[in-house]
Amino acid sequence: MTTDEESFRRWAGERQLALLRTALLLTGDHHRAEDLVQEALAKVALRWRRLSGGNPEAYARQIIVRDNISAWRKRRREVVVAEPGETLTPDITAGVDRRILLDQALATLTPRQRAVVVLRYYDDLTERAAADAMGVSVGTVKSQTSLALRRLREAAPELAELLREES
């Protein structure tokens, strides 16, 4: 095994779980998240010599975000709508776990909005780093963050204290 292969395997072993967490939060689907991470790691491996001296994790995140958005565009899932007189708002009780509620609220976001929320608030990336990962401008990150937080507040007003915009 060459030194490049060893360094890639070591890096991939150290960062795979963090990348999987990001992908899982982006997709809400464990199997799809695993596929995205494997695709990203394969692409990073092919470019390891060039990436190893820089920031291969940022490149891997960018692949995960872009591949997820591309797959979503291809699938264009059907949107479930309520029957007349029926509400799709979840029945929230005092014992509902916040995490479940937040996951449901995240599912209401577009892939780009979800990517911004995950990269900024779960992965704790700066606006610039999130923009780089998504291949968009910082202004797009700011506007998508604002839209996403508004949508999350509407989808889950019970989580308002978690969803305050940065000052």
RAGI-V793866 format. One record per pair of residues at least 6 apart in sequence whose ideal C-beta (glycine too) atoms are under 6 Angstrom apart, sorted by the first residue. I is the first residue (numbers start at 1). GAP is how many residues later the second one is. D is the distance in whole Angstrom. If there is no record, write none. Layout:
i=I gap=GAP d=D
i=I gap=GAP d=D
This chain:
i=4 gap=44 d=6
i=4 gap=45 d=6
i=7 gap=45 d=6
i=8 gap=37 d=6
i=8 gap=40 d=5
i=12 gap=29 d=5
i=15 gap=42 d=6
i=19 gap=18 d=5
i=19 gap=41 d=6
i=20 gap=13 d=6
i=20 gap=17 d=5
i=22 gap=101 d=6
i=23 gap=10 d=4
i=23 gap=13 d=4
i=23 gap=14 d=5
i=23 gap=41 d=5
i=24 gap=9 d=4
i=25 gap=93 d=4
i=25 gap=97 d=5
i=26 gap=42 d=5
i=26 gap=88 d=6
i=26 gap=89 d=6
i=26 gap=92 d=5
i=27 gap=6 d=5
i=27 gap=41 d=6
i=28 gap=79 d=6
i=36 gap=28 d=5
i=36 gap=31 d=6
i=36 gap=32 d=6
i=39 gap=28 d=6
i=40 gap=20 d=4
i=40 gap=23 d=4
i=40 gap=24 d=5
i=43 gap=20 d=5
i=44 gap=12 d=5
i=44 gap=16 d=5
i=51 gap=8 d=6
i=58 gap=75 d=6
i=61 gap=72 d=4
i=62 gap=71 d=5
i=65 gap=50 d=5
i=65 gap=68 d=6
i=65 gap=69 d=5
i=68 gap=43 d=6
i=69 gap=42 d=5
i=72 gap=39 d=4
i=82 gap=6 d=5
i=92 gap=66 d=6
i=101 gap=55 d=5
i=105 gap=47 d=5
i=105 gap=50 d=4
i=105 gap=51 d=4
i=106 gap=8 d=6
i=108 gap=47 d=4
i=109 gap=39 d=5
i=109 gap=42 d=6
i=112 gap=32 d=6
i=113 gap=31 d=5
i=113 gap=34 d=6
i=113 gap=35 d=4
i=115 gap=19 d=6
i=116 gap=25 d=6
i=116 gap=28 d=4
i=116 gap=29 d=5
i=116 gap=32 d=6
i=117 gap=31 d=5
i=119 gap=6 d=5
i=119 gap=11 d=4
i=119 gap=14 d=6
i=120 gap=10 d=5
i=127 gap=11 d=5
i=127 gap=14 d=5
i=128 gap=10 d=6
i=130 gap=11 d=5
i=131 gap=6 d=6
i=131 gap=7 d=5
i=131 gap=10 d=5
i=149 gap=14 d=5
i=149 gap=16 d=6
i=152 gap=11 d=5
i=153 gap=10 d=5
